[in-house]
Amino acid sequence: MPVSFPFPMPSQNSLPQNHREQAGQCRETYSALRGQFNGDLLRVSDPGYEEARTIWNGMVARRPGLIARCIDVIDVQNAVRIANDMGILTAIRCGGHSLAGFSTCDGGLVIDLSKMRDVSVDPDTRRARVAGGCLLGSIDTATQKAGLVFPSGVVSHTGASGLILGGGTGWLTRRFGLSCDNVAAFTLVTADGAVVRASSEENPDLFWGLRGGGGNFGIVTEFDLKLHPLKSVVLAEGLTAQENIRKLLERWRDFMANAPFDLKWNVNLRIAPHAKSVPVQLRGQPVAGSSLIWTGAPEMAEQQFQSALLLCDRDSVRSQTVSYLDLQTMADSDFPHGRRYYTKSGYLNYLDDATIDRFLDGLSTIPSSETQIELAYLGGAAGEIVADETAFGDRSAPFIINLLANWQDASGDALHISWARSVFEKLRPAMKPGVYVNFMSGDEQDRVPEAYRQRWDRMVALKAHYDPGNFFCLNQNVRPRKN
Ligand SMILES: Cc1cc2nc3c(=O)[nH]c(=O)nc-3n(C[C@H](O)[C@H](O)[C@H](O)COP(=O)(O)OP(=O)(O)OC[C@H]3O[C@@H](n4cnc5c(N)ncnc54)[C@H](O)[C@@H]3O)c2cc1C
């Protein structure tokens, strides 16, 4: 299979044609912004530029001409107005965790919200107001002070804006729904620089589109989030040896089909690390890792976990009550900044023998010990929401899978990317059309209509209304309809 990197980003096709033109646009943008910008403007030669240009995925090493680090909504408005007038290619950044690398660009402008990280929590109404540059960890820390949670992702250094706008899955998805299901209102700056609010009462169409539509419609400067009471969960983990993985996947499939919403059971297929916590006989071997959480009454946990853990190596099983903050940070070090990552994802319709064979084949050819095949069971509260209520892709498929290749050196690019692509192609027959936009890579623009399926026309019309010039083009892009 051919491997092409740096991967093409079709949404950059309309970019300024040459470096000189881009450099000129950056200079003009800088001059126009300088007098009316309260945050930092970083040019290529400025101290701090090298660090500021870097995003999480080491595969994507781009050099923007200017980075505008906003400190308030007015900065965001000024940056958008001027950039749009100049016609300069513009990327938007919250936490910089776009797997696809959309939060940076070569030669253009980055509007960076990383200085806008205020969170205020109202315990009485169980609501939080969260600024558009927050990381998940900032939200968790603030909401836990009031014993409350916002359902989000599983790694605390991920940006909240990108995650929520694309949908947002995590430990609490089955219990409380997707992150985007728990947004009461958005405040955003649209492509013309206006501040717009979207909720079920104000601009309801935009509210619909922002819940799953990614960064297509504007820059969210504040989220009004719904919170839920929760301080701790019971967590169980275990490893299943290669010879039992088939049985484990069958059990996972059958058990989860009727599992309570309080139970989340994730499986990942990988090579067990040479770590003290791993039984000697499993170190360096292909295994299935199970991670389960139970959010119901703690005394019920063991009974719920029993069936899952029976197929795990007994020496590998651990079960304990953990604080929500510990749960939310326990995977942080598994996904460090600066490594190289590539992903292919989809929804599975079913998990039959042939599909399990393909997973096992994928595991037997896995190219490195940090690479993994992630399987999560959806449903629960997220599956209860009617498909057309939000722009988010499919809620009906039971399983979401993510082939996450993770390696250190550019010399491993071809091997890791081809592995992910080839396992994905083999699994395609069992897949339901559709894909979660936040798990897509930067070379999958052709799959964006698939991500929205029956919601595509509505997305295109909404885009044409709020961003007719496609100013917000560095994302899983919905191009505005040409009238
Ligand atoms: C380590 C890691 C763990 C992850 N875990 C999960 C997980 O558990 N669950 C899950 O659902 N996803 C997860 N993801 C995927 C994640 O949802 C996306 O990568 C998401 O884009 C990250 O958001 P960000 O703000 O850091 O993105 P950035 O890279 O900062 O931005 C990405 C895009 O989001 C849009 N955007 C960002 N900020 C704004 C804003 N304020 N207003 C409008 N648009 C904006 C822009 O289009 C931008 O190009 C994970 C990713 C990583 C790298």
The ligand as a Gaussian input file, in Angstrom:
#p B3LYP/6-31G(d) Opt

LIG

0 1
 C       -3.796000      11.885000      23.750000
 C       -5.176000      12.013000      23.160000
 C       -6.242000      11.462000      23.806000
 C       -7.525000      11.595000      23.264000
 N       -8.565000      11.029000      23.924000
 C       -9.811000      11.215000      23.454000
 C      -10.923000      10.719000      24.162000
 O      -10.792000      10.095000      25.207000
 N      -12.161000      10.943000      23.650000
 C      -12.337000      11.642000      22.491000
 O      -13.493000      11.824000      22.109000
 N      -11.304000      12.124000      21.791000
 C      -10.052000      11.923000      22.243000
 N       -8.999000      12.391000      21.534000
 C       -9.233000      13.061000      20.242000
 C       -9.534000      14.521000      20.524000
 O      -10.923000      14.647000      20.758000
 C       -9.155000      15.401000      19.324000
 O       -7.801000      15.203000      19.039000
 C       -9.446000      16.861000      19.592000
 O       -9.325000      17.583000      18.398000
 C       -8.505000      17.455000      20.607000
 O       -8.902000      18.751000      20.924000
 P       -7.860000      19.959000      21.026000
 O       -8.619000      21.124000      21.500000
 O       -6.656000      19.557000      21.789000
 O       -7.485000      20.119000      19.503000
 P       -6.650000      21.224000      18.753000
 O       -5.559000      20.482000      18.076000
 O       -6.283000      22.355000      19.599000
 O       -7.702000      21.689000      17.691000
 C       -8.200000      20.779000      16.751000
 C       -9.308000      21.402000      15.973000
 O      -10.400000      21.654000      16.844000
 C      -11.027000      22.867000      16.492000
 N      -10.939000      23.780000      17.646000
 C      -10.052000      23.783000      18.651000
 N      -10.366000      24.744000      19.530000
 C      -11.465000      25.348000      19.063000
 C      -12.294000      26.391000      19.533000
 N      -12.054000      27.012000      20.692000
 N      -13.358000      26.739000      18.802000
 C      -13.631000      26.125000      17.628000
 N      -12.889000      25.125000      17.136000
 C      -11.831000      24.741000      17.852000
 C      -10.315000      23.396000      15.289000
 O      -10.963000      22.955000      14.127000
 C       -8.963000      22.750000      15.380000
 O       -8.355000      22.553000      14.137000
 C       -7.711000      12.287000      22.055000
 C       -6.626000      12.836000      21.394000
 C       -5.372000      12.702000      21.943000
 C       -4.218000      13.282000      21.213000

